[in-house]
Amino acid sequence: MNEPMPQSSFFEEGIKLISSCPICQSKQDKMEVNILDRNEMSRLLHLRCQNCRAAVLALLVISPAGLNSIGMITDLSAGEVLRFKECEAIEADEVLSFHIFIQENKFWLNELTTTLLNEKA
């Protein structure tokens, strides 16, 4: 009878599976892998391609169905991911308020950048 694979082996195999660049297809030896968070059942990874500098944020999770992963291409560095991970969640009301604000103030970004540029001068 086969014994179950230890969880750490599952995660190592998962990292091998997702360690080719989704942009330029470079293989594992070109990927920089940082484990940003870990617990018994999951790992949060930041992978950066040394060839094209694209980055992927991936979550590996062990479930009864086996090892599952979800990933997304990002422009965030590993440090930025950790910083944002610690931030408070944005509430739905805040998103709606911002949406209303930008609908009513079509040139809000122009005004904001002009204000910031004037403050620096």
N, C-alpha and C positions, 0 to 999 in steps of 0.2 A: 504494500500500500504506500502511495506517495504521501510524504509529510508536507503540510502547507509551507510555502516559502515564507521566510521571515519578512516582516514588513519593510525593514531597511533594504532588503534585496528587491522588493517590489518597486520602491522609490528609485533605486539605482537603475533598474531596467526602464522605468518611466522616463528618467532623465536621458537615457541613451536614445529612446524612441523620439523624443522631441528636440533633439540637439542638432538638427540640421536647419539652416536658415530658411525661413519661408520666402525671403526675397531673392537671394542669390543662389540658394541651394547648397552653400558651402557645408561641408560635413563637420562632424563632432569636434575634430581637432581645431577648428576655427571658431568655436563657440566658447565664450566666457560664461560660466554658470555661477550665479550667486544664490545661495539659499537664504531667503529673507525672513522666513518664518517656518517653524516646524512644530508639529505635535505628533501624537501616535498615529493619527489617521490622515494627515495631510502635510503637504509642503508647498510653500509659495516660492517660486523661482523667478529670477530675472536672468534672462539669457541675452547676451550681446554678441553679434557676429563681428569677428575681428576683420573680416573681409570688407563688408559693406556698411558696418556700424549700425545695422538695424537691431532693434531690441524687441524681445517678446517677454511678456509677463504671463506666467503659467501657474496654474493651481493643479497639483496632483492630489487625488483623493482616493483612499482605499475604501471600497464599499463592498457589500455582499456580492455584487456583480463582478468585482475585480478592481483593477486600477483604472481610474478615469482621469482624464485631464481636460482642462479648458485653457485656452491661451488667447492672447490678443497682442497684436503688434502695437508698440507704444514708442513714444519719443522720450519717455521718462527714464532717468538714470535710476540705478538701484537705490541711491540715497533719497531721491525724490519720492520713490514709491514708499519707502519707510516713513518719510515725513508725512505724506498724505494719508498713510494707513492709520496714523495716530490722530488725525483730525476728526472733529465731530462730523457726524453725517449731516448732509444737507436735507432739510425738510421739504416736503412737497410745496408747502405754502411759500417758502423762499424761492423756489423755482418759478412758481406762478407769479409772484411779485416781480421777479426779474423779467419774466416774459412780458408782463404788462408794461413795465418800465421801458423796455426796448421798443415796444410797439408805439408807445406815446412819445418817445424821444428817439427819432430815427437817426440823429447824428450824435448819439451818446458817446460812441467810441472816439469820434473826431474831437468832441469837447473834452473828453477825458485825457486824450493824448496831448492836446493843446495845453491843458492845465498842467499836466506833468512836465511838459517841456518848458513852460514858463517858470515853474518852480525851480527847475534845475539851472535856469539862466541867471 
